[in-house]
Amino acid sequence: MKPIARPVYLDLLRIHLPLPGWVSILHRVSGVLLFLAVPLGVWVLSRSLSDEAGFLRMLDWATRPPVKLLLLLAVWAFAHHLCAGVRHLALDIHWGVNLKPARQSSLAVMLAAGLVTLLAAWKLFA
């Protein structure tokens, strides 16, 4: 029996991935971003609660445009991870596992996370 030839190199930029695949990958990416943001969040919270000067320093820091972009990224990561997590829980109990509902729920996740991020951007940069 001849072994099946497997691809040696996959060009991930040329592979057409359906929307549910992108939602799944972005769910993992958002989880990693949230995990990496925890130490920074704990440090910022600790500094802001230490005294009034620490709070004012963190408040000043949070008004800078690059920090606002990081906050916006964190909002997207949280919104996407939450929505995709609920979607995955529904799939685990066999709700929406057929092709059409799976695509619709993927689109709903992307739209919901995008809407939450746009609302946060509107509030942050207004």
Secondary structure, 3 states (H helix, E strand, C coil): CCCCCCCCCCCCCCCCCCHHHHHHHHHHHHHHHHHHHHHHHHHHHHHHHHCHHHHHHHHHHHCCHHHHHHHHHHHHHHHHHHHHHHHHHHHHCCCCCCHHHHHHHHHHHHHHHHHHHHHHHHHHHC
